[in-house]
Structures are given as C-alpha cells and as structure tokens.
Amino acid sequence: MIVQEYSVKVEAFEGPLDLLLHLINRLEIDIYDIPVAQITEQYLLYIHTMKELQLDVASEYLVMAATLIEIKSKMLLPKHDEELMEEEGEFLNFEEDPREELMNRLIEYRKYKEAANDLKEMEEERSHLYTRPPSDLSELMKEVKPEEVKLDVSLYDMLGALQKLMRRKKLQKPLQTRITRQEIPIEKRMEELLHDLRSFRGRKHFYELFPESTKEYIVVTFLALLELLKKNNILLEQDNNFSDIYVSYKEGGMDENGYY
C-alpha cells in the first residue's frame, strides 16, 4: 500500500468558510457538487497542521469540522425505500441534500469575497492619484471683495477648468516622450505667476498659466494659484456663468511675509 504524503501550506484565513473556499479552488471542485469526503479530509488536515504548529485554532474552525463530519456521515447512510412517497403515479424523493445549507453559505461568502477584492483593486487604483488634504477655504470668501468680482468663481469652477486642462494636455501629449522628474516648489511657482501677471498688466486666460504638460507641473501651478488667491494677490473673473476663467494681478494683497 502506497501512503501519499501531503505538502500543506498554512495561510492566514479569515474563517472556516474562507478555508473551505480555498480548498475548493485549489482542488478545482464544483461548488454545486462538493465531494464531502475529500473536502472533509483536506479540511481536517489543515486543522491538524495548525495544531502541530501550535497555532491557536478558533472554535469556529472546530465547529465547521464537526459539521463536515456530520454531513459526511449523512451522505454515507443508505436511502430507504420508505422515504419515497407516491403521488399521482410518480415516485418523489423528498430527502434534502445534507450539503445544501453549506453550499448556499459558501456561494454567499464567495460573493462577498469577490466584492471585497473589487473594492481592494479600486483602492489600489485610487492610491496612485495625487491628492491633497482638505483645506479650509472659508478665508478666501472673506478676503475677496464681492464688488471686485464680476461673477463668483468657485473652487468647483477652478477644478472643472483644471479637469479640462488635464484632458487637453493628455490628448496633446506626444506618443514618444522622455520623462524627467523635476520637483518644483510651490513658493517658486507662486513667484513666477505673480511676476508673469504683474508684467502682463491685464487678464490672462486660465489655461495660459499652464505652459508645460507634465502632471507635476500642472498640480503645482494649480496649488500655487490657490495660495495666491488665499493671499488676495490675484483676481479670478468670468464673463458668464460656467464660461472660461481669467486671472489677473491684484494690488494690495499679502506680501511674502504675510502682511498687507
């Protein structure tokens, strides 16, 4: 008699259902027709391995082991003829499949597990985006005098303009580019914007303030504009609702030391 040796790798499972689902996937078992004897043997092997490694086995794992053994016992019992009932000339077997409840629990658990994996992938994609902690922009509304603004340019208007700019820059991006990383301090970009707007002596289109197409440059320029708006150094205007935004230099704002 040949004794087959098993190579068992104990992983971190979230519960007995997670362990059972792992075994079903590894053994390529049909979840709608679970071979109870095989899955019970493998499950008990994992439990035994956990104990051999002196790992704490939660009671829920032992409860599931008992459940599997009970189902296995019911599957081994012979079916009696008296359990068949005759109705309208047909023989019907009303005996329930002892695996049905476990199968339904596994199917439901698999749905939640797949949904959790989808959410995890979305979180991973979101982690690659540039973000900034929430800022209190209430001071912006206090510092900008209503009579000096033709229309109320909100932060959402600026974000909408930035979104259009990013989409336009992406379409205009050449197919072959050489990427170089260059960090631009926000303070330096603020000085460049102020110098540009002061020397221009007029309104500049929002998009004209973003001559470079790299994402880092666009983000730094946008943050620099927010800081200048907070310091009351620039003026934002719109000719009509939801129209293009224009930026101009404003006298009487804060200096570099934070004084008016």
C-alpha positions, 0 to 999 in steps of 0.5 A, a space after each residue: 500500500 502506497 501512503 501519499 504524503 501531503 505538502 500543506 501550506 498554512 495561510 492566514 484565513 479569515 474563517 472556516 468558510 474562507 478555508 473551505 473556499 480555498 480548498 475548493 479552488 485549489 482542488 478545482 471542485 464544483 461548488 454545486 457538487 462538493 465531494 464531502 469526503 475529500 473536502 472533509 479530509 483536506 479540511 481536517 488536515 489543515 486543522 491538524 497542521 495548525 495544531 502541530 504548529 501550535 497555532 491557536 485554532 478558533 472554535 469556529 474552525 472546530 465547529 465547521 469540522 464537526 459539521 463536515 463530519 456530520 454531513 459526511 456521515 449523512 451522505 454515507 447512510 443508505 436511502 430507504 425505500 420508505 422515504 419515497 412517497 407516491 403521488 399521482 403515479 410518480 415516485 418523489 424523493 423528498 430527502 434534502 441534500 445534507 450539503 445544501 445549507 453549506 453550499 448556499 453559505 459558501 456561494 454567499 461568502 464567495 460573493 462577498 469575497 469577490 466584492 471585497 477584492 473589487 473594492 481592494 483593486 479600486 483602492 489600489 487604483 485610487 492610491 496612485 492619484 495625487 491628492 491633497 488634504 482638505 483645506 479650509 477655504 472659508 478665508 478666501 470668501 472673506 478676503 475677496 471683495 464681492 464688488 471686485 468680482 464680476 461673477 463668483 468663481 468657485 473652487 468647483 469652477 477652478 477644478 472643472 477648468 483644471 479637469 479640462 486642462 488635464 484632458 487637453 494636455 493628455 490628448 496633446 501629449 506626444 506618443 514618444 516622450 522622455 520623462 524627467 522628474 523635476 520637483 518644483 516648489 510651490 513658493 517658486 511657482 507662486 513667484 513666477 505667476 505673480 511676476 508673469 501677471 504683474 508684467 502682463 498688466 491685464 487678464 490672462 486666460 486660465 489655461 495660459 498659466 499652464 505652459 508645460 504638460 507634465 502632471 507635476 507641473 500642472 498640480 503645482 501651478 494649480 496649488 500655487 494659484 490657490 495660495 495666491 488667491 488665499 493671499 488676495 494677490 490675484 483676481 479670478 473673473 468670468 464673463 458668464 456663468 460656467 464660461 472660461 476663467 481669467 486671472 489677473 494681478 491684484 494690488 494690495 494683497 499679502 506680501 511674502 511675509 504675510 502682511 498687507 
